[in-house]
Amino acid sequence: MIIPLNKYLVVEPVEEEKQENKNVVLLPEGVEVKTSPFSLVRLQVAHSESDLWPGTVLIVQDHMLEKVELMGETHYLLLENYVIGYLGEAGVNKR
């Protein structure tokens, strides 16, 4: 398990439901087309000073996610500054 430092968060992408597109465009195999620059991720591990709780679904910009492959496992890291918001009422420690 990765223990994040320096304001990093360990997250996992949340699979969004795919909407059926009526326009058909053929793309090479393995190519994904994003319709939004934003993604949902679920917080797995926060840095020690974070107010966010594990399990919270966060809204982030796609290009800010950092994919790290170590020892045969894939992890996703994100600086807490790049979190735009979160879904739901729970998930933040209000001091």
N, CA, C and O atoms as CSV, one atom per row, in Angstrom:
chain,resi,resn,atom,element,x,y,z
A,1,MET,N,N,0.842,-1.177,0.000
A,1,MET,CA,C,0.000,0.000,0.000
A,1,MET,C,C,0.889,1.243,0.000
A,1,MET,O,O,1.919,1.282,0.674
A,2,ILE,N,N,0.485,2.242,-0.753
A,2,ILE,CA,C,1.214,3.502,-0.811
A,2,ILE,C,C,0.708,4.422,0.305
A,2,ILE,O,O,-0.499,4.589,0.480
A,3,ILE,N,N,1.626,5.009,1.047
A,3,ILE,CA,C,1.281,6.010,2.059
A,3,ILE,C,C,1.638,7.364,1.445
A,3,ILE,O,O,2.818,7.655,1.250
A,4,PRO,N,N,0.639,8.198,1.138
A,4,PRO,CA,C,0.914,9.460,0.446
A,4,PRO,C,C,1.524,10.526,1.364
A,4,PRO,O,O,1.191,10.617,2.546
A,5,LEU,N,N,2.412,11.317,0.795
A,5,LEU,CA,C,3.047,12.446,1.480
A,5,LEU,C,C,2.866,13.699,0.624
A,5,LEU,O,O,2.386,13.619,-0.506
A,6,ASN,N,N,3.251,14.852,1.162
A,6,ASN,CA,C,3.272,16.111,0.410
A,6,ASN,C,C,1.937,16.441,-0.260
A,6,ASN,O,O,1.901,16.834,-1.426
A,7,LYS,N,N,0.853,16.278,0.479
A,7,LYS,CA,C,-0.498,16.640,0.021
A,7,LYS,C,C,-1.051,15.742,-1.086
A,7,LYS,O,O,-2.022,16.102,-1.752
A,8,TYR,N,N,-0.437,14.575,-1.283
A,8,TYR,CA,C,-0.962,13.639,-2.281
A,8,TYR,C,C,-2.070,12.777,-1.688
A,8,TYR,O,O,-2.115,12.531,-0.482
A,9,LEU,N,N,-2.959,12.327,-2.565
A,9,LEU,CA,C,-4.035,11.398,-2.222
A,9,LEU,C,C,-3.892,10.170,-3.109
A,9,LEU,O,O,-3.522,10.287,-4.277
A,10,VAL,N,N,-4.181,9.001,-2.567
A,10,VAL,CA,C,-4.254,7.781,-3.371
A,10,VAL,C,C,-5.726,7.569,-3.685
A,10,VAL,O,O,-6.553,7.495,-2.776
A,11,VAL,N,N,-6.055,7.470,-4.967
A,11,VAL,CA,C,-7.453,7.364,-5.401
A,11,VAL,C,C,-7.600,6.210,-6.378
A,11,VAL,O,O,-6.613,5.665,-6.873
A,12,GLU,N,N,-8.854,5.845,-6.650
A,12,GLU,CA,C,-9.149,4.867,-7.696
A,12,GLU,C,C,-10.255,5.448,-8.571
A,12,GLU,O,O,-11.226,6.000,-8.053
A,13,PRO,N,N,-10.120,5.331,-9.885
A,13,PRO,CA,C,-11.155,5.851,-10.790
A,13,PRO,C,C,-12.489,5.148,-10.561
A,13,PRO,O,O,-12.530,3.946,-10.295
A,14,VAL,N,N,-13.567,5.900,-10.665
A,14,VAL,CA,C,-14.919,5.362,-10.548
A,14,VAL,C,C,-15.444,5.166,-11.960
A,14,VAL,O,O,-15.443,6.096,-12.767
A,15,GLU,N,N,-15.891,3.956,-12.253
A,15,GLU,CA,C,-16.441,3.668,-13.577
A,15,GLU,C,C,-17.796,4.352,-13.707
A,15,GLU,O,O,-18.699,4.118,-12.904
A,16,GLU,N,N,-17.928,5.188,-14.712
A,16,GLU,CA,C,-19.195,5.874,-14.971
A,16,GLU,C,C,-20.000,5.072,-15.974
A,16,GLU,O,O,-19.442,4.375,-16.822
A,17,GLU,N,N,-21.324,5.175,-15.870
A,17,GLU,CA,C,-22.186,4.481,-16.818
A,17,GLU,C,C,-22.016,5.082,-18.193
A,17,GLU,O,O,-22.037,6.301,-18.360
A,18,LYS,N,N,-21.849,4.216,-19.175
A,18,LYS,CA,C,-21.699,4.698,-20.542
A,18,LYS,C,C,-23.071,4.957,-21.142
A,18,LYS,O,O,-23.975,4.127,-21.052
A,19,GLN,N,N,-23.205,6.130,-21.759
A,19,GLN,CA,C,-24.457,6.466,-22.415
A,19,GLN,C,C,-24.384,6.013,-23.865
A,19,GLN,O,O,-23.345,6.102,-24.518
A,20,GLU,N,N,-25.520,5.526,-24.344
A,20,GLU,CA,C,-25.574,5.042,-25.714
A,20,GLU,C,C,-25.528,6.226,-26.669
A,20,GLU,O,O,-26.323,7.159,-26.560
A,21,ASN,N,N,-24.595,6.175,-27.600
A,21,ASN,CA,C,-24.436,7.247,-28.576
A,21,ASN,C,C,-25.107,6.822,-29.875
A,21,ASN,O,O,-24.829,5.743,-30.400
A,22,LYS,N,N,-25.990,7.668,-30.392
A,22,LYS,CA,C,-26.711,7.330,-31.614
A,22,LYS,C,C,-25.865,7.591,-32.852
A,22,LYS,O,O,-26.112,6.993,-33.900
A,23,ASN,N,N,-24.868,8.475,-32.754
A,23,ASN,CA,C,-23.966,8.729,-33.875
A,23,ASN,C,C,-22.872,7.668,-33.845
A,23,ASN,O,O,-22.294,7.390,-32.795
A,24,VAL,N,N,-22.599,7.093,-34.979
A,24,VAL,CA,C,-21.612,6.016,-35.034
A,24,VAL,C,C,-20.358,6.520,-35.744
A,24,VAL,O,O,-20.412,6.990,-36.880
A,25,VAL,N,N,-19.235,6.411,-35.048
A,25,VAL,CA,C,-17.936,6.733,-35.618
A,25,VAL,C,C,-17.016,5.569,-35.276
A,25,VAL,O,O,-16.888,5.206,-34.107
A,26,LEU,N,N,-16.386,4.992,-36.266
A,26,LEU,CA,C,-15.498,3.867,-36.023
A,26,LEU,C,C,-14.141,4.359,-35.546
A,26,LEU,O,O,-13.532,5.239,-36.154
A,27,LEU,N,N,-13.676,3.768,-34.436
A,27,LEU,CA,C,-12.385,4.118,-33.863
A,27,LEU,C,C,-11.536,2.870,-33.752
A,27,LEU,O,O,-12.068,1.763,-33.665
A,28,PRO,N,N,-10.222,3.033,-33.754
A,28,PRO,CA,C,-9.362,1.855,-33.562
A,28,PRO,C,C,-9.639,1.204,-32.219
A,28,PRO,O,O,-10.073,1.857,-31.270
A,29,GLU,N,N,-9.382,-0.094,-32.158
A,29,GLU,CA,C,-9.611,-0.847,-30.930
A,29,GLU,C,C,-8.770,-0.288,-29.787
A,29,GLU,O,O,-7.593,0.019,-29.973
A,30,GLY,N,N,-9.374,-0.155,-28.599
A,30,GLY,CA,C,-8.659,0.328,-27.425
A,30,GLY,C,C,-8.681,1.831,-27.249
A,30,GLY,O,O,-8.179,2.332,-26.242
A,31,VAL,N,N,-9.245,2.570,-28.193
A,31,VAL,CA,C,-9.310,4.025,-28.091
A,31,VAL,C,C,-10.581,4.410,-27.357
A,31,VAL,O,O,-11.674,3.971,-27.714
A,32,GLU,N,N,-10.428,5.240,-26.320
A,32,GLU,CA,C,-11.589,5.737,-25.579
A,32,GLU,C,C,-11.737,7.229,-25.833
A,32,GLU,O,O,-10.750,7.964,-25.860
A,33,VAL,N,N,-12.963,7.668,-26.016
A,33,VAL,CA,C,-13.231,9.077,-26.237
A,33,VAL,C,C,-13.898,9.636,-24.990
A,33,VAL,O,O,-14.958,9.165,-24.578
A,34,LYS,N,N,-13.271,10.643,-24.393
A,34,LYS,CA,C,-13.832,11.286,-23.196
A,34,LYS,C,C,-14.695,12.458,-23.644
A,34,LYS,O,O,-14.287,13.254,-24.490
A,35,THR,N,N,-15.885,12.557,-23.074
A,35,THR,CA,C,-16.766,13.662,-23.422
A,35,THR,C,C,-16.672,14.787,-22.404
A,35,THR,O,O,-17.212,15.870,-22.630
A,36,SER,N,N,-15.998,14.550,-21.293
A,36,SER,CA,C,-15.850,15.554,-20.251
A,36,SER,C,C,-14.405,15.562,-19.761
A,36,SER,O,O,-13.777,14.507,-19.675
A,37,PRO,N,N,-13.876,16.732,-19.442
A,37,PRO,CA,C,-12.510,16.790,-18.906
A,37,PRO,C,C,-12.442,16.404,-17.429
A,37,PRO,O,O,-11.363,16.416,-16.836
A,38,PHE,N,N,-13.579,16.063,-16.836
A,38,PHE,CA,C,-13.643,15.738,-15.419
A,38,PHE,C,C,-13.929,14.256,-15.198
A,38,PHE,O,O,-14.552,13.598,-16.031
A,39,SER,N,N,-13.467,13.747,-14.070
A,39,SER,CA,C,-13.696,12.344,-13.702
A,39,SER,C,C,-14.078,12.251,-12.241
A,39,SER,O,O,-13.853,13.168,-11.452
A,40,LEU,N,N,-14.666,11.111,-11.905
A,40,LEU,CA,C,-14.945,10.797,-10.511
A,40,LEU,C,C,-13.922,9.774,-10.046
A,40,LEU,O,O,-13.619,8.815,-10.755
A,41,VAL,N,N,-13.387,9.992,-8.835
A,41,VAL,CA,C,-12.460,9.041,-8.230
A,41,VAL,C,C,-12.893,8.812,-6.789
A,41,VAL,O,O,-13.517,9.677,-6.174
A,42,ARG,N,N,-12.559,7.650,-6.260
A,42,ARG,CA,C,-12.865,7.329,-4.864
A,42,ARG,C,C,-11.559,7.401,-4.081
A,42,ARG,O,O,-10.560,6.787,-4.455
A,43,LEU,N,N,-11.583,8.154,-3.000
A,43,LEU,CA,C,-10.398,8.310,-2.168
A,43,LEU,C,C,-10.103,7.019,-1.426
A,43,LEU,O,O,-10.972,6.479,-0.742
A,44,GLN,N,N,-8.883,6.525,-1.559
A,44,GLN,CA,C,-8.458,5.326,-0.842
A,44,GLN,C,C,-7.649,5.700,0.398
A,44,GLN,O,O,-7.965,5.257,1.502
A,45,VAL,N,N,-6.600,6.518,0.219
A,45,VAL,CA,C,-5.739,6.908,1.333
A,45,VAL,C,C,-5.412,8.383,1.180
A,45,VAL,O,O,-4.996,8.820,0.107
A,46,ALA,N,N,-5.597,9.158,2.251
A,46,ALA,CA,C,-5.270,10.582,2.246
A,46,ALA,C,C,-3.979,10.815,3.031
A,46,ALA,O,O,-3.581,9.987,3.851
A,47,HIS,N,N,-3.334,11.945,2.771
A,47,HIS,CA,C,-2.146,12.294,3.544
A,47,HIS,C,C,-2.562,12.632,4.977
A,47,HIS,O,O,-3.746,12.828,5.250
A,48,SER,N,N,-1.619,12.697,5.864
A,48,SER,CA,C,-1.912,12.799,7.304
A,48,SER,C,C,-2.629,14.084,7.720
A,48,SER,O,O,-3.269,14.098,8.771
A,49,GLU,N,N,-2.549,15.150,6.946
A,49,GLU,CA,C,-3.181,16.424,7.324
A,49,GLU,C,C,-4.476,16.701,6.562
A,49,GLU,O,O,-5.034,17.791,6.685
A,50,SER,N,N,-4.959,15.749,5.787
A,50,SER,CA,C,-6.140,15.961,4.953
A,50,SER,C,C,-7.426,15.923,5.771
A,50,SER,O,O,-7.526,15.198,6.761
A,51,ASP,N,N,-8.415,16.722,5.340
A,51,ASP,CA,C,-9.747,16.694,5.937
A,51,ASP,C,C,-10.674,15.725,5.204
A,51,ASP,O,O,-11.817,15.536,5.622
A,52,LEU,N,N,-10.209,15.121,4.138
A,52,LEU,CA,C,-11.032,14.192,3.363
A,52,LEU,C,C,-10.960,12.799,3.956
A,52,LEU,O,O,-9.931,12.393,4.497
A,53,TRP,N,N,-12.066,12.066,3.849
A,53,TRP,CA,C,-12.160,10.715,4.418
A,53,TRP,C,C,-12.094,9.672,3.318
A,53,TRP,O,O,-12.618,9.894,2.226
A,54,PRO,N,N,-11.456,8.533,3.588
A,54,PRO,CA,C,-11.449,7.438,2.610
A,54,PRO,C,C,-12.877,7.029,2.240
A,54,PRO,O,O,-13.771,7.003,3.086
A,55,GLY,N,N,-13.068,6.715,0.969
A,55,GLY,CA,C,-14.390,6.327,0.478
A,55,GLY,C,C,-15.147,7.477,-0.158
A,55,GLY,O,O,-16.141,7.249,-0.848
A,56,THR,N,N,-14.700,8.710,0.059
A,56,THR,CA,C,-15.359,9.874,-0.522
A,56,THR,C,C,-15.159,9.876,-2.035
A,56,THR,O,O,-14.057,9.614,-2.516
A,57,VAL,N,N,-16.226,10.171,-2.791
A,57,VAL,CA,C,-16.137,10.274,-4.248
A,57,VAL,C,C,-15.822,11.730,-4.580
A,57,VAL,O,O,-16.585,12.640,-4.257
A,58,LEU,N,N,-14.681,11.923,-5.231
A,58,LEU,CA,C,-14.167,13.253,-5.537
A,58,LEU,C,C,-14.323,13.577,-7.014
A,58,LEU,O,O,-14.303,12.682,-7.860
A,59,ILE,N,N,-14.480,14.864,-7.323
A,59,ILE,CA,C,-14.532,15.341,-8.703
A,59,ILE,C,C,-13.173,15.954,-9.003
A,59,ILE,O,O,-12.720,16.856,-8.297
A,60,VAL,N,N,-12.519,15.456,-10.063
A,60,VAL,CA,C,-11.169,15.916,-10.408
A,60,VAL,C,C,-11.044,16.118,-11.914
A,60,VAL,O,O,-11.852,15.607,-12.690
A,61,GLN,N,N,-10.025,16.868,-12.315
A,61,GLN,CA,C,-9.722,16.999,-13.738
A,61,GLN,C,C,-8.907,15.784,-14.165
A,61,GLN,O,O,-7.949,15.395,-13.497
A,62,ASP,N,N,-9.302,15.192,-15.290
A,62,ASP,CA,C,-8.652,13.976,-15.799
A,62,ASP,C,C,-7.136,14.095,-15.895
A,62,ASP,O,O,-6.406,13.202,-15.466
A,63,HIS,N,N,-6.677,15.190,-16.455
A,63,HIS,CA,C,-5.246,15.297,-16.748
A,63,HIS,C,C,-4.380,15.482,-15.502
A,63,HIS,O,O,-3.154,15.468,-15.603
A,64,MET,N,N,-4.991,15.655,-14.337
A,64,MET,CA,C,-4.233,15.806,-13.101
A,64,MET,C,C,-3.968,14.477,-12.395
A,64,MET,O,O,-3.164,14.426,-11.464
A,65,LEU,N,N,-4.631,13.403,-12.823
A,65,LEU,CA,C,-4.397,12.083,-12.234
A,65,LEU,C,C,-3.037,11.553,-12.675
A,65,LEU,O,O,-2.700,11.596,-13.858
A,66,GLU,N,N,-2.270,11.058,-11.730
A,66,GLU,CA,C,-0.961,10.486,-12.033
A,66,GLU,C,C,-1.043,8.976,-11.852
A,66,GLU,O,O,-1.363,8.486,-10.769
A,67,LYS,N,N,-0.753,8.249,-12.920
A,67,LYS,CA,C,-0.799,6.787,-12.900
A,67,LYS,C,C,0.598,6.266,-12.560
A,67,LYS,O,O,1.570,6.572,-13.251
A,68,VAL,N,N,0.686,5.484,-11.497
A,68,VAL,CA,C,1.967,4.961,-11.037
A,68,VAL,C,C,1.892,3.436,-11.046
A,68,VAL,O,O,1.001,2.852,-10.430
A,69,GLU,N,N,2.820,2.799,-11.738
A,69,GLU,CA,C,2.869,1.337,-11.784
A,69,GLU,C,C,4.091,0.874,-11.006
A,69,GLU,O,O,5.224,1.159,-11.393
A,70,LEU,N,N,3.860,0.153,-9.900
A,70,LEU,CA,C,4.928,-0.344,-9.042
A,70,LEU,C,C,4.669,-1.801,-8.697
A,70,LEU,O,O,3.553,-2.165,-8.325
A,71,MET,N,N,5.678,-2.624,-8.817
A,71,MET,CA,C,5.607,-4.032,-8.439
A,71,MET,C,C,4.370,-4.737,-8.990
A,71,MET,O,O,3.722,-5.511,-8.286
A,72,GLY,N,N,4.052,-4.466,-10.246
A,72,GLY,CA,C,2.936,-5.132,-10.904
A,72,GLY,C,C,1.566,-4.593,-10.556
A,72,GLY,O,O,0.559,-5.150,-10.994
A,73,GLU,N,N,1.500,-3.523,-9.778
A,73,GLU,CA,C,0.211,-2.923,-9.399
A,73,GLU,C,C,0.129,-1.506,-9.946
A,73,GLU,O,O,1.138,-0.810,-10.057
A,74,THR,N,N,-1.082,-1.091,-10.284
A,74,THR,CA,C,-1.319,0.260,-10.775
A,74,THR,C,C,-1.993,1.077,-9.684
A,74,THR,O,O,-2.989,0.645,-9.104
A,75,HIS,N,N,-1.455,2.248,-9.406
A,75,HIS,CA,C,-2.001,3.165,-8.406
A,75,HIS,C,C,-2.231,4.513,-9.070
A,75,HIS,O,O,-1.557,4.869,-10.037
A,76,TYR,N,N,-3.189,5.254,-8.537
A,76,TYR,CA,C,-3.463,6.594,-9.049
A,76,TYR,C,C,-3.258,7.587,-7.922
A,76,TYR,O,O,-3.797,7.420,-6.828
A,77,LEU,N,N,-2.466,8.636,-8.197
A,77,LEU,CA,C,-2.176,9.670,-7.218
A,77,LEU,C,C,-2.692,11.006,-7.728
A,77,LEU,O,O,-2.778,11.238,-8.934
A,78,LEU,N,N,-3.032,11.880,-6.787
A,78,LEU,CA,C,-3.588,13.187,-7.116
A,78,LEU,C,C,-3.228,14.146,-5.994
A,78,LEU,O,O,-3.361,13.802,-4.820
A,79,LEU,N,N,-2.778,15.337,-6.337
A,79,LEU,CA,C,-2.560,16.353,-5.311
A,79,LEU,C,C,-3.912,16.850,-4.810
A,79,LEU,O,O,-4.827,17.062,-5.606
A,80,GLU,N,N,-4.042,17.034,-3.516
A,80,GLU,CA,C,-5.317,17.464,-2.938
A,80,GLU,C,C,-5.768,18.809,-3.501
A,80,GLU,O,O,-6.969,19.071,-3.570
A,81,ASN,N,N,-4.835,19.662,-3.902
A,81,ASN,CA,C,-5.189,20.969,-4.472
A,81,ASN,C,C,-6.015,20.837,-5.744
A,81,ASN,O,O,-6.721,21.775,-6.115
A,82,TYR,N,N,-5.941,19.696,-6.417
A,82,TYR,CA,C,-6.643,19.502,-7.683
A,82,TYR,C,C,-8.031,18.890,-7.519
A,82,TYR,O,O,-8.687,18.571,-8.510
A,83,VAL,N,N,-8.480,18.723,-6.286
A,83,VAL,CA,C,-9.847,18.239,-6.047
A,83,VAL,C,C,-10.784,19.431,-6.224
A,83,VAL,O,O,-10.627,20.462,-5.570
A,84,ILE,N,N,-11.761,19.274,-7.120
A,84,ILE,CA,C,-12.705,20.353,-7.415
A,84,ILE,C,C,-13.881,20.328,-6.447
A,84,ILE,O,O,-14.416,21.375,-6.082
A,85,GLY,N,N,-14.279,19.130,-6.036
A,85,GLY,CA,C,-15.403,18.980,-5.113
A,85,GLY,C,C,-15.600,17.507,-4.800
A,85,GLY,O,O,-14.802,16.659,-5.200
A,86,TYR,N,N,-16.666,17.219,-4.087
A,86,TYR,CA,C,-16.990,15.828,-3.761
A,86,TYR,C,C,-18.483,15.637,-3.836
A,86,TYR,O,O,-19.240,16.607,-3.788
A,87,LEU,N,N,-18.922,14.386,-3.953
A,87,LEU,CA,C,-20.347,14.072,-4.042
A,87,LEU,C,C,-20.887,13.722,-2.667
A,87,LEU,O,O,-20.211,13.060,-1.879
A,88,GLY,N,N,-22.092,14.161,-2.379
A,88,GLY,CA,C,-22.753,13.816,-1.131
A,88,GLY,C,C,-22.438,14.779,-0.003
A,88,GLY,O,O,-21.682,15.738,-0.162
A,89,GLU,N,N,-23.046,14.492,1.152
A,89,GLU,CA,C,-22.875,15.361,2.309
A,89,GLU,C,C,-21.762,14.874,3.223
A,89,GLU,O,O,-21.132,15.681,3.907
A,90,ALA,N,N,-21.510,13.579,3.248
A,90,ALA,CA,C,-20.482,13.036,4.114
A,90,ALA,C,C,-19.142,13.045,3.393
A,90,ALA,O,O,-19.081,13.254,2.181
A,91,GLY,N,N,-18.089,12.823,4.129
A,91,GLY,CA,C,-16.802,12.661,3.484
A,91,GLY,C,C,-15.780,13.695,3.832
A,91,GLY,O,O,-14.609,13.529,3.490
A,92,VAL,N,N,-16.166,14.766,4.501
A,92,VAL,CA,C,-15.203,15.786,4.884
A,92,VAL,C,C,-15.300,15.990,6.373
A,92,VAL,O,O,-16.394,16.121,6.922
A,93,ASN,N,N,-14.162,16.018,7.026
A,93,ASN,CA,C,-14.103,16.240,8.463
A,93,ASN,C,C,-14.239,17.734,8.713
A,93,ASN,O,O,-13.301,18.491,8.465
A,94,LYS,N,N,-15.382,18.161,9.194
A,94,LYS,CA,C,-15.603,19.581,9.477
A,94,LYS,C,C,-15.128,19.872,10.885
A,94,LYS,O,O,-15.696,19.382,11.862
A,95,ARG,N,N,-14.093,20.667,10.977
A,95,ARG,CA,C,-13.487,20.964,12.281
A,95,ARG,C,C,-14.243,22.024,13.018
A,95,ARG,O,O,-13.866,22.391,14.131
